[in-house]
Amino acid sequence: MFFQGKDYIRPSKKLRLLSVVQALTENERLSQTQLARFSRTSSAMVNQYLAELHREGMVQFAPVNRKSFAYKLTDKGQEARRSMLEQYCAEMVRGFASIKELVRRRLEPLAARHAEGAPTPSALAPLRLALFGAAETGEVVLAALEGTPFAVTLVVDNDEAKHGAPFHGHTVQPPAALLAEPGLLAVDAVVVASFAHQRAIQQQLLAMPGMPGSAREVVVLL
């Protein structure tokens, strides 16, 4: 349920404790094995966490049968869960904001070049962008572009199952829609909205039949 990364956002004891108490809020009859799966740790660690929560008056143990217990959060435990959840959500929101700022800063050179071609600031038309990638990263890019001089006019994706599907006010198109005609892009720039596959997508775009020679300058990687 809670995001845990591998390298840069590693799970902490607080996050695992939050995972345990949140799971118990939803189902106090979960076994220690199920709690371990939910919090992505071992049953032995869950046993230690439950013992700690019990000592601190946050969890009560209620026998279900001779082999198992129900783990019920006390009022103190519920208050601690709410406090931890607030802190977790606040950190995730700050992380989301930092990624949006990263996207905006990455596009600043493109906006500067676009502004150089306008005779006056009032004559500056919005810079038309296409997003390549109709998934979570594309959602972040769309949020980052709110209130900027960029206008997303096209969303494309390699996944045929997404073609024709709605995506935040746009209809997902195949990559061929990036070309108005051979040698001419239908937009001013293409933002590759994928952190995991951006190099492969860049190579795909540059090798696409009909792609103009200037494409390398307007295909933006995050």
Salt bridges, closest charged atoms under 4 A:
GLU28 OE1 - LYS72 NZ 3.85
GLU52 OE1 - LYS13 NZ 2.98
GLU79 OE1 - ARG82 NH2 3.07
GLU101 OE1 - ARG104 NH1 3.56
GLU139 OE2 - HIS168 NE2 3.10
ASP157 OD2 - LYS162 NZ 3.88
ASP188 OD1 - ARG128 NH2 3.19
